[in-house]
């Protein structure tokens, strides 16, 4: 029996969104705080940056590639049980890292962390897409903002604890704390029990009239074009997130004091803090903008700006002020991929299976993570400027694809879905309710 097309209680979607944002903030350090641990781990164990960064790659792979499975459980059993499981996993992950005396243990912690973070990420984004079918850009962006900005508040405390008590203690206590908060918040999440009615001022963006099952979604060319673009843009951002510490040290700017509009700190510390803030604000901002001017138009603006910021790094990255500003601008427009791509996926393939479909698209982040170790190899042979140059090309290409390939292809696809839905709708005389 279909749910009635009535509005849910006004506060419910926003409460669900707030809980999702809180959970996302708690897993932010698993990715964005990682760069603070790389050099201290290497200084103690001498495993080498490349071997240590393999743990980051394993984390991202397990975080992303298992999201479709976790999202399937969300669609079937609801978000609470999956989030509770994720809370336990992220706590275990950093406890393992705190005790890791071998690369095997470090990699095991990365796998546990990836499973836990993927459970939280896929659940919260999928739940937001269901609660806000007419404001997907804003909802996905606000949810993803927790993941982007969540580390901003804890970068300095983690760095201070690493300096004063060692990285092991930072892993242990922050890991337990993050897990406890997610466990509590998980108990308050649930999916909409009724169909969400459109707001008074709906965005009017084109949306599919058909709910495509995951098995159908992966057969559509528009899905794979989205996937390719996701990989192209995510690869540069993941490289920067994982390697910003080593990059700053190799360029000689890490410990240089920078005073920027009254904010004074070492270039690396200031850059990481601003990167997280800009990343966090960029996600809902660009999501909101995309709700107004369209997904592809917003992609073109964001990807093009990212290419320009990286181009500045190519020529002036050794200047500490330029390093701080350029990385902040880059992350400000990079994080929007985590709002635009899920929103675009929901618009294109429907709401019913939005969590699983968005989860499948999210695996592009895992594919992009495979390029992170290659960045270290390229940097060792040709310097970080060569890595930046490659990232410039990928972002510029993705910007052009958004405007000149994705936009017309998706427009035709949604138009055909409307024709399909009309053809499948029985006449009123038949007495059969369309679905």
C-alpha positions as CSV (number, residue, x, y, z in Angstrom):
1,X,0.0,0.0,0.0
2,X,1.4,3.4,-0.9
3,X,2.2,6.0,1.7
4,X,0.0,9.1,1.6
5,X,1.4,12.1,-0.1
6,X,1.3,14.3,3.0
7,X,3.9,16.4,4.7
8,X,5.8,15.0,7.6
9,X,6.1,17.0,10.8
10,X,8.1,20.2,10.0
11,X,11.0,19.5,12.4
12,X,11.5,15.9,11.5
13,X,13.7,16.3,8.4
14,X,15.9,18.9,10.0
15,X,16.3,16.8,13.2
16,X,17.3,13.9,11.0
17,X,19.7,16.1,9.1
18,X,21.3,17.4,12.3
19,X,21.9,13.9,13.6
20,X,23.4,12.8,10.3
21,X,25.7,15.8,10.3
22,X,26.9,15.1,13.9
23,X,27.7,11.5,12.9
24,X,29.6,12.6,9.9
25,X,31.6,15.0,11.9
26,X,32.7,12.2,14.1
27,X,34.2,10.2,11.3
28,X,36.0,13.2,9.6
29,X,39.3,12.6,11.4
30,X,39.6,9.1,10.0
31,X,40.3,10.7,6.7
32,X,41.2,14.3,7.2
33,X,43.2,13.9,10.4
34,X,45.3,11.1,9.0
35,X,48.0,13.4,7.5
36,X,48.9,14.5,11.1
37,X,49.9,10.9,11.9
38,X,52.0,10.0,8.9
39,X,55.3,11.5,9.8
40,X,55.1,10.6,13.5
41,X,54.4,7.0,12.6
42,X,57.3,7.0,10.2
43,X,59.6,8.7,12.7
44,X,58.9,5.9,15.2
45,X,58.8,2.8,13.0
46,X,60.7,3.9,9.8
47,X,58.2,2.1,7.6
48,X,58.4,4.8,4.9
49,X,55.7,7.2,3.7
50,X,54.6,5.0,0.8
51,X,54.0,2.0,3.1
52,X,52.2,4.1,5.7
53,X,50.0,5.7,3.0
54,X,48.9,2.3,1.8
55,X,46.9,2.2,5.0
56,X,45.1,5.4,3.9
57,X,44.4,3.7,0.5
58,X,43.0,0.6,2.2
59,X,40.8,2.9,4.4
60,X,39.3,4.7,1.4
61,X,38.8,1.5,-0.6
62,X,36.9,-0.3,2.2
63,X,35.1,2.9,3.1
64,X,33.8,3.4,-0.4
65,X,33.5,0.0,-2.0
66,X,31.4,-1.5,0.7
67,X,29.0,1.5,0.9
68,X,26.5,-0.1,-1.6
69,X,26.2,-3.2,0.6
70,X,25.8,-1.0,3.7
71,X,23.3,1.2,1.9
72,X,21.3,-2.0,1.0
73,X,21.0,-2.7,4.7
74,X,19.9,0.9,5.3
75,X,17.2,0.6,2.6
76,X,16.0,-2.7,4.0
77,X,16.4,-2.4,7.8
78,X,16.7,1.4,8.4
79,X,19.7,3.6,9.4
80,X,19.8,2.9,13.1
81,X,21.3,-0.6,13.1
82,X,23.9,0.3,10.4
83,X,25.0,3.4,12.2
84,X,25.3,1.5,15.5
85,X,27.5,-1.1,13.8
86,X,29.6,1.8,12.3
87,X,30.1,3.4,15.7
88,X,31.7,0.2,17.1
89,X,33.9,-0.2,14.1
90,X,35.4,3.3,14.1
91,X,36.2,3.0,17.8
92,X,37.9,-0.4,17.3
93,X,39.9,1.0,14.3
94,X,41.7,3.8,16.1
95,X,42.3,1.6,19.2
96,X,44.1,-0.8,16.8
97,X,46.1,2.0,15.3
98,X,47.1,3.1,18.8
99,X,48.6,-0.3,19.4
100,X,50.0,-1.0,15.9
101,X,53.5,-2.3,16.0
102,X,53.5,-3.6,12.5
103,X,52.2,-2.6,9.1
104,X,49.8,-5.5,9.2
105,X,48.2,-4.1,12.3
106,X,48.1,-0.6,10.8
107,X,46.4,-2.0,7.7
108,X,43.9,-3.9,9.8
109,X,43.0,-0.7,11.6
110,X,42.5,1.0,8.3
111,X,40.1,-1.7,7.1
112,X,38.1,-1.6,10.3
113,X,38.0,2.2,10.0
114,X,36.9,2.1,6.4
115,X,34.1,-0.3,7.1
116,X,32.9,1.9,10.0
117,X,33.2,5.2,8.2
118,X,31.5,3.8,5.1
119,X,28.6,2.6,7.3
120,X,28.2,6.0,8.7
121,X,28.7,7.9,5.5
122,X,26.4,5.9,3.3
123,X,23.7,5.8,5.9
124,X,23.7,9.6,6.6
125,X,23.8,10.7,3.0
126,X,21.2,8.2,1.9
127,X,18.9,9.2,4.7
128,X,19.3,12.8,3.8
129,X,18.4,12.2,0.1
130,X,15.2,10.5,1.3
131,X,14.2,13.2,3.7
132,X,14.9,16.1,1.3
133,X,13.8,14.9,-2.2
134,X,13.3,18.5,-3.4
135,X,16.4,20.0,-1.8
136,X,18.9,17.2,-2.4
137,X,21.8,19.5,-3.1
138,X,21.5,21.3,0.2
139,X,20.7,18.2,2.2
140,X,23.6,16.1,0.8
141,X,25.9,19.1,1.0
142,X,25.0,19.8,4.7
143,X,25.5,16.1,5.6
144,X,28.8,15.9,3.7
145,X,29.8,19.2,5.4
146,X,30.0,17.3,8.7
147,X,32.6,15.0,7.1
148,X,34.5,18.0,5.5
149,X,34.5,20.4,8.5
150,X,34.3,17.9,11.4
151,X,38.1,17.7,11.5
152,X,38.5,21.5,11.7
153,X,37.6,21.6,15.4
154,X,39.9,18.8,16.3
155,X,43.0,19.4,14.2
156,X,44.7,21.5,16.8
157,X,43.8,19.2,19.8
158,X,45.0,16.2,17.9
159,X,48.2,17.9,16.9
160,X,48.8,19.0,20.5
161,X,48.1,15.6,21.9
162,X,50.5,14.0,19.4
163,X,53.2,16.5,20.4
164,X,52.6,16.1,24.1
165,X,51.6,12.5,24.6
166,X,52.4,10.8,21.3
167,X,50.3,9.8,18.4
168,X,49.3,6.5,20.1
169,X,47.3,8.4,22.8
170,X,45.7,10.6,20.2
171,X,44.5,7.5,18.3
172,X,43.2,5.9,21.4
173,X,41.2,8.7,23.1
174,X,39.9,10.4,20.0
175,X,38.9,7.0,18.5
176,X,36.9,6.0,21.6
177,X,35.2,9.4,21.8
178,X,34.2,9.4,18.2
179,X,32.7,6.0,18.5
180,X,30.6,6.9,21.6
181,X,29.1,10.0,20.0
182,X,28.1,8.1,16.8
183,X,26.6,5.2,18.9
184,X,24.4,7.7,20.8
185,X,23.3,9.7,17.8
186,X,22.5,6.5,15.9
187,X,19.6,5.7,18.2
188,X,17.7,8.8,16.9
189,X,17.8,8.2,13.2
190,X,15.0,6.7,11.1
191,X,13.7,6.9,7.5
192,X,10.6,8.9,6.5
193,X,7.5,6.9,7.3
194,X,5.5,8.9,4.8
195,X,6.1,10.3,1.4
196,X,7.6,13.8,1.7
197,X,5.5,16.4,0.0
198,X,7.2,19.2,-2.0
199,X,7.9,22.5,-0.2
200,X,5.9,25.6,-1.2
201,X,8.9,26.8,-3.2
202,X,10.2,23.6,-4.9
203,X,13.5,23.9,-6.9
204,X,11.9,22.8,-10.2
205,X,15.0,20.9,-11.2
206,X,14.4,18.0,-13.7
207,X,14.0,14.7,-11.9
208,X,13.4,11.2,-13.1
209,X,9.8,10.0,-12.9
210,X,11.0,6.4,-12.6
211,X,12.7,4.8,-9.5
212,X,15.6,2.8,-11.1
213,X,16.7,-0.3,-9.2
214,X,20.5,-0.6,-8.7
215,X,20.7,-3.4,-11.3
216,X,19.1,-1.0,-13.8
217,X,21.2,2.0,-12.8
218,X,24.6,0.4,-13.6
219,X,23.4,-0.3,-17.1
220,X,22.9,3.4,-17.9
221,X,25.7,5.4,-19.7
222,X,24.8,8.5,-17.7
223,X,25.8,6.6,-14.5
224,X,29.2,5.8,-15.8
225,X,29.8,9.3,-17.1
226,X,29.1,10.5,-13.6
227,X,31.4,7.8,-12.2
228,X,34.3,8.9,-14.5
229,X,33.9,12.5,-13.6
230,X,33.8,11.6,-9.9
231,X,37.1,9.7,-10.2
232,X,38.8,12.5,-12.1
233,X,38.0,15.2,-9.5
234,X,38.3,13.0,-6.4
235,X,41.8,11.8,-7.3
236,X,43.4,15.2,-6.9
237,X,41.5,16.0,-3.7
238,X,42.3,12.7,-2.0
239,X,46.0,13.1,-2.9
240,X,46.0,16.6,-1.4
241,X,44.1,15.4,1.8
242,X,46.5,12.5,2.4
243,X,49.7,14.2,1.4
244,X,49.3,17.8,2.4
245,X,51.7,17.3,5.4
246,X,54.5,15.7,3.3
247,X,53.8,18.3,0.5
248,X,54.3,21.2,3.0
249,X,57.5,19.6,4.4
250,X,59.0,19.0,0.9
251,X,58.2,22.5,-0.3
252,X,59.8,23.9,2.9
253,X,56.7,25.8,4.1
254,X,55.4,23.5,6.9
255,X,56.8,25.3,9.9
256,X,56.9,28.8,8.4
257,X,54.7,31.2,10.5
258,X,51.9,32.7,8.5
259,X,49.7,35.6,9.5
260,X,46.5,35.7,7.5
261,X,43.8,38.2,8.4
262,X,44.7,38.0,12.0
263,X,45.0,34.2,12.0
264,X,48.6,33.2,12.9
265,X,50.1,29.7,12.9
266,X,52.6,27.5,11.1
267,X,51.6,27.2,7.5
268,X,50.8,23.5,7.6
269,X,48.6,23.8,10.7
270,X,46.8,26.9,9.4
271,X,46.3,25.3,6.0
272,X,44.8,22.1,7.4
273,X,42.4,24.2,9.6
274,X,41.3,26.5,6.8
275,X,41.0,23.6,4.4
276,X,38.6,21.8,6.6
277,X,36.5,25.0,7.2
278,X,36.4,25.9,3.5
279,X,35.7,22.3,2.6
280,X,32.8,22.1,5.1
281,X,31.2,25.4,4.0
282,X,31.7,24.6,0.3
283,X,29.6,21.5,0.4
284,X,26.2,22.9,1.5
285,X,26.9,26.2,-0.4
286,X,27.5,24.5,-3.7
287,X,24.7,22.1,-3.0
288,X,22.3,25.0,-2.4
289,X,23.6,26.8,-5.5
290,X,23.0,23.6,-7.6
291,X,19.4,23.5,-6.3
292,X,19.0,26.9,-7.9
293,X,21.1,26.9,-11.1
294,X,21.4,23.2,-11.9
295,X,23.9,20.5,-11.1
296,X,26.0,20.6,-14.2
297,X,26.4,24.4,-14.2
298,X,27.6,24.3,-10.6
299,X,30.0,21.4,-11.4
300,X,31.6,23.6,-14.2
301,X,32.1,26.5,-11.8
302,X,33.6,24.3,-9.0
303,X,35.8,22.1,-11.1
304,X,37.1,25.1,-13.1
305,X,38.0,27.0,-9.9
306,X,39.8,23.9,-8.5
307,X,41.9,23.7,-11.7
308,X,42.8,27.4,-11.3
309,X,43.8,27.0,-7.6
310,X,46.0,24.0,-8.4
311,X,47.6,26.0,-11.3
312,X,48.6,28.7,-8.8
313,X,50.2,25.9,-6.7
314,X,52.2,24.8,-9.7
315,X,53.9,28.2,-10.0
316,X,53.8,29.6,-6.4
317,X,53.3,26.7,-4.0
318,X,56.7,27.3,-2.2
319,X,55.3,30.6,-0.9
320,X,53.8,29.8,2.5
321,X,51.0,32.4,2.2
322,X,50.1,31.2,-1.3
323,X,50.2,27.6,-0.1
324,X,47.7,28.4,2.6
325,X,45.3,30.4,0.4
326,X,45.5,28.1,-2.6
327,X,44.8,24.9,-0.7
328,X,41.9,26.6,1.1
329,X,40.4,27.6,-2.2
330,X,40.9,24.2,-3.6
331,X,39.3,22.4,-0.8
332,X,36.5,24.9,-0.8
333,X,35.5,23.8,-4.2
334,X,36.6,20.2,-4.0
335,X,34.2,19.0,-1.2
336,X,31.2,19.8,-3.3
337,X,31.6,16.6,-5.2
338,X,30.2,14.9,-2.1
339,X,27.0,17.0,-2.4
340,X,26.6,17.4,-6.2
341,X,27.2,13.8,-7.2
342,X,24.7,12.2,-4.7
343,X,22.1,14.9,-5.5
344,X,22.6,14.4,-9.2
345,X,22.3,10.6,-8.7
346,X,19.1,11.0,-6.8
347,X,17.6,13.3,-9.4
348,X,18.5,11.0,-12.2
349,X,17.6,7.6,-10.8
350,X,14.8,8.4,-8.3
351,X,14.2,8.3,-4.5
352,X,13.2,4.8,-3.7
353,X,16.7,3.3,-4.1
354,X,18.6,6.6,-3.6
355,X,20.8,5.3,-0.8
356,X,22.1,2.2,-2.8
357,X,22.4,4.1,-6.1
358,X,24.3,6.9,-4.4
359,X,26.4,4.3,-2.6
360,X,27.4,2.7,-5.9
361,X,28.4,6.0,-7.3
362,X,30.4,6.7,-4.2
363,X,32.7,3.8,-4.9
364,X,34.3,6.2,-7.4
365,X,36.1,7.6,-4.4
366,X,37.7,4.2,-3.8
367,X,38.8,4.0,-7.4
368,X,40.3,7.4,-7.1
369,X,42.1,6.4,-4.0
370,X,44.2,3.9,-6.0
371,X,45.9,7.0,-7.5
372,X,47.1,8.3,-4.2
373,X,50.2,6.1,-4.0
374,X,50.9,6.9,-7.6
375,X,51.1,10.6,-6.6
376,X,54.0,9.8,-4.2
377,X,55.8,7.9,-7.0
378,X,55.3,10.8,-9.5
379,X,56.4,13.3,-6.9
380,X,59.5,11.4,-6.1
381,X,60.5,11.3,-9.8
382,X,59.3,14.8,-10.9
383,X,58.3,16.8,-7.8
384,X,55.0,17.8,-6.4
385,X,54.5,20.3,-9.2
386,X,54.1,17.5,-11.7
387,X,51.3,16.0,-9.5
388,X,49.6,19.4,-9.4
389,X,49.8,19.7,-13.1
390,X,48.1,16.4,-13.7
391,X,45.3,17.3,-11.2
392,X,44.8,20.6,-13.1
393,X,44.2,18.7,-16.3
394,X,41.8,16.3,-14.7
395,X,39.7,19.0,-13.1
396,X,39.6,21.1,-16.3
397,X,38.5,18.1,-18.3
398,X,35.8,17.2,-15.7
399,X,34.5,20.8,-15.9
400,X,34.1,20.6,-19.6
401,X,32.4,17.2,-19.5
402,X,29.9,18.5,-17.0
403,X,28.7,21.2,-19.3
404,X,29.1,19.7,-22.7
405,X,28.5,15.9,-22.1
406,X,26.7,15.3,-18.8
407,X,24.1,18.1,-19.1
408,X,22.7,17.0,-22.5
409,X,22.9,13.3,-21.8
410,X,21.2,13.6,-18.5
411,X,18.5,15.8,-20.0
412,X,17.6,13.3,-22.6
413,X,17.7,10.5,-20.0
414,X,15.2,12.2,-17.7
415,X,13.0,13.1,-20.6
416,X,12.8,9.4,-21.6
417,X,12.0,8.5,-18.0
418,X,9.0,10.8,-18.1
419,X,7.8,9.2,-21.3
420,X,8.3,5.7,-19.8
421,X,6.3,6.7,-16.6
422,X,3.5,8.0,-18.8
423,X,3.4,4.9,-20.9
424,X,3.3,2.7,-17.8
425,X,0.5,4.6,-16.1
426,X,-2.8,2.8,-16.5
427,X,-5.9,4.8,-17.5
428,X,-8.2,5.8,-14.7
429,X,-10.9,3.5,-16.2
430,X,-8.7,0.4,-15.4
431,X,-9.0,1.1,-11.7
432,X,-5.3,0.2,-11.1
433,X,-3.1,2.6,-9.1
434,X,0.1,3.5,-10.9
435,X,3.4,3.0,-9.0
